Amino acid sequence: MTTLKLGPLADERPAKLTIELPAAVLRDLKIYGALLAQSSGDAEPVEPARLIPPMLERFMATDRGFARARKTAFQSRGGASE
């Protein structure tokens, strides 16, 4: 069985965002969704729109440069949250 970085997807209220993807990226998202469904025993593939948020979240959570820059930016604003 293939081990994927994403596990079960949270069912959260989304914010609407419209983007354009290269065809190759959309194709790979569809394949990923099918593999994720297969690994969890679901009959239907996971739609690409449901994959993108957790993928971006995981990417940003593991990007050390982003974490340092975010921390620095937060501290330079005096700790104020947006």
C-alpha positions, -999 to +999 in steps of 0.1 A: +000+000+000+012+035-008+020+058+021+007+093+015+016+124+034-021+134+038-043+114+061-081+118+066-093+152+056-110+175+081-145+187+073-141+224+079-160+254+067-140+267+037-133+302+025-139+305-013-109+310-035-107+306-073-074+296-089-062+283-122-039+252-122-018+237-150-034+207-165-006+184-152-011+196-117-049+189-119-042+155-134-018+147-105-043+159-079-070+136-094-045+107-092-036+116-056-073+118-047-079+084-062-049+069-043-060+086-010-095+072-014-081+037-022-058+038+009-087+047+032-112+022+016-135+049+001-152+041-032-151+077-045-119+096-052-113+127-032-119+158-053-089+180-060-106+210-043-106+191-010-069+181-014-054+216-020-061+231+014-045+203+035-016+201+011-009+238+014-013+236+051+012+207+054+036+224+030+036+256+051+038+238+084+070+220+072+086+250+055+113+261+081+120+293+062+084+303+062+081+295+100+111+317+108+099+346+085+063+344+100+077+345+135+099+375+126+070+393+109+048+386+139+073+399+164+080+431+143+043+439+144+045+439+182+027+406+186-006+419+171-027+394+154-045+401+122 
